[in-house]
């Protein structure tokens, strides 16, 4: 009364639950085996379709035998009725096994063929079941009765109802499992698509960052400042080695993101020296919070481009992160000219990767559960505020 009657598995059943007393001579489960036992015990019922089918098939027909036997006892039919019921139970059990084998093929065909052939099979099985039931009744319950011809179909209505219900349950469970499998596949494909998009957004940063850094190194070489160029190349190598350790669609802690930014700023410091003045204000309570890797690097890059570069005195770049309740508030701001016309004019030749990239990555990672805002200070300067849920590595594993 369930799923495909696949070949029975010879795999032995799972051992005793963790914490139970092991039989004499059998060592208790080790620490490595305990999680495996728990995993087996929590296995979904329909994970093993073969096992689920035989359990439901046996329980269903055992219930049929018990109920019909009780009915016979209540009507004082005697022990002969028990034999009659046992024969009918064995007949129904066997017939439904054959029907299940046929249904397993039919379920893959066109719906019209599936239902038409299934109804014909149920009618044939019902007629056969009725003939066996009528013969058994005349043989064990009422030995003097001699049914003939059409009389062998006297129980076809009851038997048809019984086998039709079994068939409906079989198809219902199998179609449910098919739908569940398709849903899981769809969710898996959506996850893959989301991961691919995140990877694309992450990889989009690499050529953008490399272009600017290599351009700076090229400038140093043209100025014949080879020592500084070599130092910048060495730091670039360290930065790339550090960032490539993380998966493109993965997350890092706020502390790891800050370390990555410091590596990047060391590279830019070679170029701007005292004109670049980074400041970090990181709340210790926020250091373990997780966030998309390299999320803040484009903001630092924009601050350098629009605040440090156009001003002779350079600019301050402030990176703040603090925990507020169950949220993490991150602010990246600079002391540059802000959104004045000169800054907007400078922004026109931009590649457009930075802010749009961050918005897309936040939407992919958190959906609507985030905040992304830009702001301009009255005294000048541009800032970006990012608010995300406070999540740690332990919460992600759960």
Number of C-alpha atoms within 10 A of each C-alpha: 28 25 26 23 20 15 8 11 9 6 6 6 7 11 12 16 14 17 9 10 12 14 9 7 6 8 9 16 19 9 9 8 12 16 13 14 17 14 11 14 14 9 11 10 10 14 10 13 18 17 20 19 21 19 13 14 20 14 13 16 17 15 13 17 20 15 13 18 21 13 13 19 14 10 9 10 14 13 14 15 22 20 16 22 23 18 16 22 20 13 16 20 17 12 18 20 17 14 18 23 14 15 24 17 11 17 16 10 12 9 11 9 12 15 15 11 15 19 13 11 18 22 18 14 22 25 20 18 24 23 21 18 23 21 21 19 21 16 15 17 19 14 11 9 13 13 15 10 7 8 13 19 20 15 17 21 13 13 22 19 13 15 22 19 13 20 21 13 15 22 20 15 17 18 14 12 16 12 12 12 12 12 12 12 12 12 12 12 12 12 12 12 12 16 17 14 17 23 16 15 19 21 13 14 18 13 10 15 15 13 12 14 19 15 12 18 24 15 14 19 15 11 10 11 13 14 11 15 22 14 14 23 16 12 19 21 11 15 20 15 11 14 17 9 8 13 13 20 20 15 19 20 19 24 18 20 22 20 14 21 19 17 19 21 22 16 23 20 17 18 19 15 12 12 17 22 16 16 14 13 12 17 14 12 12 22 19 16 22 24 24 23 22 22 22 23 21 18 22 21 19 18 26 23 17 23 26 24 17 16 12 9 13 19 24 20 25 18 22 16 24 20 20 13 9 9 16 24 18 21 20 21 25 29 20 29 21 23 17 12 10 12 16 12 10 12 15 9 8 10 8 10 13 20 17 10 19 22 17 14 23 22 16 16 20 14 10 10 11 16 15 16 11 13 13 18 15 8 10 14 22 23 22 18 16 19 20 22 19 18 17 16 13 7 9 8 6 5
